[in-house]
Amino acid sequence: MLGLFVERHARAVARKCKVAVLYVQPCEKTNSGNYEVEILNEKAFVQVIVYYNKNVFNFPFISSFIKLCTWHKAYCKGFRKVKEHFGDYDIMHVNILTRTGVIALLKKMFSGKPYIITEHWSRYMTINDTYNGILRKWLTKIVVKNASAVTTVTNKLKEAMNSHNLNHANFRIVPNVIDTDLFIIGKTKSSGIKTIIHVSCFEDKSKNISGMLRALKNLSEKRNDFICRMVGDGMDRLMLESYAKDLGILGKPVIFEGLKEGNELKEIYAQADFMLMFSNYETMSVVIAEGLSAGLPVVSTNVGGIPEVVSNDKGILIEPNDEVELENAINTMLDNYINYDKLKLRQFAIDHYSIDIIGNSFYEIYQQILKK
């Protein structure tokens, strides 16, 4: 999922300048030796993907060092291919620390090329708590210190990084990108069953879908004028479908739609009345921004960067893990979603998350760095 967010950022920037994306991917075995390079060439947008054999030189004691050297060599091959197909570059844009940041730091040391960092990951937040290891923290501080700018997708993520002493004088907030041309306001329904949507990666630890199902079960015993369409796929989907069946709500009122993309996903947003999230932690929640673009108000937990997106005129925020409060919020929204201004919700999304807005934000940062 993070890779998708990075690609959207890159494509937004490609509207303003030429972009080459370099990505290194381990695999079981390449077709031609230990390395294989794939090049996808579009106008102003080149993708260079280097696959390397992760099982090569698997010797005891020194295997980790050899794998690190193999990984670094894959990046070196990738940079050479970028230069062949793209030419020289002015600035490096690193996404998701720490290892890629070390590559950028080394390139800066030997070539003088500046780099900026964009972080999407919730690992720095206390509830997630996966930012650990003395070596990782030491390297991350050095990488951040030597960057020309650091951006995060929300202010909450910036604060989380600052709490780990990852500070920078040129720290910016640049959100994730959504396709505001795809997610548009649907036709108003005259009557009938009200439609709630939940869109996620179906990972219960972070999204707390099981808690959402229990709240929907309780509400379904009090009213029967709604359905909830669960859209997405992931590691816990089958378990959650089975749990919904055990609760007696599978098929009605809860429908598992599976993974939907493109126009299929667009239609689901267009047919919905509001969006539902019950996450334990989030960085930004792209799907909420997509919902706003489609004119949908939101019921969500007040976690991570979500309150930076959802204010009182855009939905209802509740505390995480409070299933009674969630049930009450859904009940309230079922009776009041029509009172939210769809056009204002959509305009907010366009003004903050559209491709042109995000592309311009990064381009301005690049210009400021290169002028120095």
N, C-alpha and C positions, 0 to 999 in steps of 0.2 A: 504493500500500500504506500509506503514511504516513497518507493521508486516512482509511483504514479504522480505524487505531489511534486517531486523533483522535475519530472518531465514536463508537467504543466508550467512550472516556473520557467524552465528553459525555453519552452515554446512561446511563452509571453515575452521573454527577452528577445527572442528571434524576430519579433516584429520591429525591433529597434536596431539590432546589430547582428552580425554573423555569430553563430553559436556552434561550437563543437562540444559534444558530450562524450566523455570518456568513462567507460564503465568496465570494471574487471570482475569476472564471474568464475568461481571455482566449479569444476565439474568432475565427474568420475573418470572420464577418458575423452580426450580430443581425437578428432579424425586424422590429425597430422602432427604427430609428436606430442610434445608437452604443452604447446600453445596453439591457439587457433584464433584468428581475427575475423570479425564480421563488421562490415562497413555499410551503413545505411545513409545514403546521400540524398538530401533534399535541398531545395533552394534555401540558402542562408542557415541550414540546420544539418549538421553532420553528426551521426552517431557512430562511435567506434567502440565495439564490444570485444574485449579480449577474454577468451576462455582459457583457463589453465588447469592442468591435471593436478588435482589436490592430493592425489595419492602418490605422486612421484617422490622418490628418495625417502621412503618412509622407514628411516633407520631409528633405532632406539636412542634416547637421550638427546640427539641432535635434530630430530625430525621437526620440532617446532621452529628452530632457527632456519632450517633448509626450506620449510614451507613459507616462512616470512620472506626469504630471499627470492623464492619462486614468485610470490605475490608481487614483490617490488619489481622484478624483471618483467612481469606482465604489464605493469604500469609503464615501464620504460619503452616496451614495444608499442604500447598504445600511444604514447606521446609522439613517437616517431611516425606512426600512421596518421595521427592528427596533422602533423606538419606536412606530410606528403599530400594529403587530400584537402587541407584547410589553409596551410601556410602558417606563418607565425601568429602568435596571439598577444594581446595587450594585457589581459588580466585573467586570473583563475578564480573560479567561483566554486567553493567547496561546499558540498551538502552532506550533513550528518557526520559528526566527529566520532572517533578520533583518528583512525588510521588514514583516511583520505586527507585529513589536515596535515599529517606528517609528510605526506607526499608533496603537498603544496608548499610546506615550509622548506623542504629540501630544494625544490625547484626555485624558490625565492632566493635561497642562499647562494645557488650556483648560477642563476640567470638574472636575478634582480627583479623578476616579475612579481608584482603585488598580487595578493589574493584576498578575497572576502569569504566569510563563512555564513551559511544559512543553516540554522538548526530547527528541526521539526519535532524532535523526539521528546517524549515525556519522561525519559529516564532520570532527569534531574529533579523531578518533583518528589516530595517526601513520600507520598502514598505509593509511588512506583518503586523508588529506591533501588535502581539498578546501576546507578553511577557509583562505581566503587573500584578499588584496586589502586595501590600507591603509584605504580608506574603509569597507569591510564590517567590518573589525576594530574601527575607531574607533566606528562606530555601534553595533555589538553590545555593546561595553563600556558605552556610555552607556545602552542599553536595559536591560541586566542590572542595572546600578547602581541604576536608578530603579524596578525592579520591587519589589513587596512580598514576593515569594517566587519561588524558582526550583526547579523539580522536573525530575528526569531519570528515565528508566525503569530505570536501573541505576546502581550506585555507580561502575562503570568509566567510564560516560559522564560522570558528575560529575567524576571525576578528569581526564578528557581535557579538559573545559571549563576546569577549574582550571589546567591546564598552559598554557592560552592566556590566563591572567590574567582569566578570567571567573569571578570569585569573588563570593559573596554570603553575608551572615550568616544568611539564612534559606533554606538549601539543603536540599531534601528528596528522598528517593527514593520515587517512586510508580510501580510497574511498569505495564505494559500490562494490559489486561483480556482475559480469556478467558471463554467461556461454559461454565462447569462443569456446567450443566444439560444441555448438548448433548453434550459429550465425556465419556462415561461408560465404565466398565469393561465389556468384552464378555464373552461366555460363554467359559469355558476350553475349549480344544480338547483332545480326548482323544489325538489323534495326527495324523500327516500332515506335509506340508511346512510348514516354519517361514516366517513372513511378516515381512519387514522393510519399513518404510515410510520414504520420504523425501518431505517436503512443503516446497516452496519456490517462489520466483518465477522459477526457471530462468535465473539470471543467473550465468554461470560465473565471472566475475571474483571475485565475493564468495563464492559457494556451492561453488566447486571441484567441480562435479558430474563433470567429466571425470576428475579424479583418483579420485573415488569409483567410477566405472565401471571404471577400470583395476584397482582393488583387488578389486572384485566379480568381474571376469574371472579374476584370478589365483586367487581363492578357489574359484570354480566349477570349476576344474580339479582341486581337491582334495576337494571334497564337493558333492553334488547334492541336498541336503535343504532347500533354501531358495529363496525368490523375493524379489525386492525390487520393491515397487510405488512408482513415481516419480509423485508427485501434484503437479500444478501446471502453469503455463504461463508463458511469458515470452520475452524476446528471443532466447535461445539454445536454445529447446526443439528446434527442427527440427535444428539442428546437432548437438545431443547425441543425439538419436534416431539420426541418421545415423552418429555415432561409435560408438554402442552396436551398430549393425548391422555396422560394420566390425570391431568386436571379436568379433563372433559371439555376443553375449549378448542381443540384442534379442528379446523374447518369452519367452526362457528363459535365465537366471533373472530378467532385468530387464524389467519391464512398465511402459510409459509410459501412465498413466491419463488424462492431461489435467487440466484444471481441474475440481475438485469442490468443491461448497459444500453447506452445510446438512446434511440427513440423509444425502446420499451421502457426504460427507466423514466424518460421524459413523460410518457403517458401516465405512469403510476403517480408521479408528482402532480401532474395536471388534474388527475381524478381525485386527489386527496383533499381533505378539509383542514387537517393540521398534522404536525409532525410530533413524534414522541421519542424521547431519549431518557435513559435512566443510568447513565454512566457513573462509574466510581471515580474515573479520572479521564481527562481529555486534554489535548493541547489547544486545538481550535474547534474541531468538528466541522469538516467540510460539508457534510451532508446537511447540517443546519443551515449553512450559507446557501446551499442549493435549494433548500426548502423556502427560504426567504425570497430567493430569486423567483420561485414559482408562486409567491404571494401567500405562503403558508405560515401561520403563527406556530409557536413551538411550546411544548411542555418539556422541560429538561431539568436535570440536576444542576445546581449552582457549583460547578467544579471547573478547575483549570481556566482556560480562556473563554469559556462559554458566556459568562456575564459580560465580557467585552463585546459580544455579538448580540445577546438577547437581553433587551431592556423591557420595561413594563409594557411598552407599546408594541412589543413583538412577541410576547408570550408570557408564560408563567415559569418561574424558577423555583425549585424545591431543593431540600437538602438530600444528599445521597443516602441510600439505604432506607429511607422512610417510605415504606410501601403504603401506609395509610394516607400520608400527604400526597403521594403520587396518585392514588385512587381519587382523592378529592379534587386534585388539579385536573385530571382527565375528565371527571364529571363536570367540573366548571367549564372547561374548554368546549365540551360537547354542546353546551348551551350558549356559548358566547363567541365561538370562533368567527361567526359571521360579522361581528362588530369590529374586527381588525381591518385596517386599511390595506388591502392587497397591493395597491399601487405604491404606497409608501414603503411597504416591506420589500418589494422588488427594487425600488430605487435605491434603498440602502445597500442592497447586495451589489447593484451595478456600481455604485460610488466607491465601494470598499474592496470588492473581490473580482471584478471583471478583468479580462485579459489585458486590456489597454492600461488600466490603472496600475496593475502589478508590474507590467513590463516597463512602464514609465518610471515607477519607483526604483527599480533596480538600475535602469539606465542612468538616472540622475546620480545614483551612488557611484556607478562606474566613472562617470564624467568627473565627479568631484575628486575621486582618487587619482585618476590619470592626470588631472591638472596639477596636482601636488608633485 
